[in-house]
Amino acid sequence: MNVLIIKLGATGDVVRTTPILSRLNAAVTWLTAATNSVLLDGLTENLRCFSWEQRAKALDRHYDLAINLEDTLDCAQFLGTVGCHEIFGAYLGSNNSVKYTESSRPWFDLSLISSYGRQRANRLKLLNRQTYQELIFKGLGLRFAGEPYMLPEPIETGLSGDVAITADAGPIWPMKKWAYYGELNRRLEDQGLIVNVLPKRSSLLEHLADVRNHCCLVGGDSLPMHFALGTGTRCVTLFTCTSPWEIYDYGMQTKIVSPLLEEFFYKRGYDERATTAITVDEVFEAVMARLEATPPVARVAIIQ
């Protein structure tokens, strides 16, 4: 079989899609954003990866299955030029609109292109209790059984410690930035712990090493969280405006859910109350409990 995957970004979403590679008995072509290629190149012998700018290279064969996990018009238009027997996910419908297949309803009913409309889709997302992997696997006719993320070998940076803090939040989700990281840092250091705020790196592989080299990661629903889950690193994750239920914890994550989550669920503006609803005491106690617990026996797939 030949399978095409279109999943460009965000980077964390690309990482959490990699478990399906272990279940596809096929030659896989993956189109992704150029910055994410370093995470996919050489992951498996039957995988080739092209950046979106190189997408014409993917037209060299006919595909038995095309999996399009993007909801954008340009990806749907490109898929319309691909020779394939079956489509899972978004495709180009009539009047140049983006539709999605019946098989992919478990995921796309919760998306921006949901046939129910955005407001109803967000409500369904709030009520959903299945992980991203369960939803995608189910649509593909598979059963998710805890298959791990696949990640490349990191590039060592020399940064290590007890606790890594990832405090940044991008412009799309400013309410992910919890207000008390500085205070948490001070309290952890008062316990004699080595705490590092993760720096920006020129390579995702360096960023991956920074996460792996700590005993516990603290932060929001973000790329470092996915790196922690993919490297067997214990983590404490704060959910202020996105779904905690879509994240499969692999037995190594403590989820702290804001008491105001429903009020700010999938809202992209900013309200200080969303960033202060979780207390420092709650996060501090969760981190200490994770550090004191026996390390989990994780199923980790880092490709040498």
Buried (B, 14 or more C-beta within 10 A) or exposed (E): EBBBBBBBEBBBBBBBBBBBBBBBEBBBBBBBBEBBBBBBBEBBEBBBBBBBEEBEEBBEEEBEBBBBBBBBBEBBEBBEEBEBEEBBBBBBEEEEEBBBBEBBBBBBBBBEBBEEEEEEBBBBBBEBEBBBBBBBBBBBEBEBEEBBBBBBEBBEBEBBBBBBBBBBBEEEBBBBBBBBBEEBBEBBEEEEBEBBBBEEBEEBBBBBBBBBBBBBBBBBBBBBBBBBBBBBBBBBBBBBBBBBBBBBBBEBBBBBBBEBBEEBBBBEEEBEEBBBBBEBEEBBBBBBEBBEEEEBEBEBBBEE
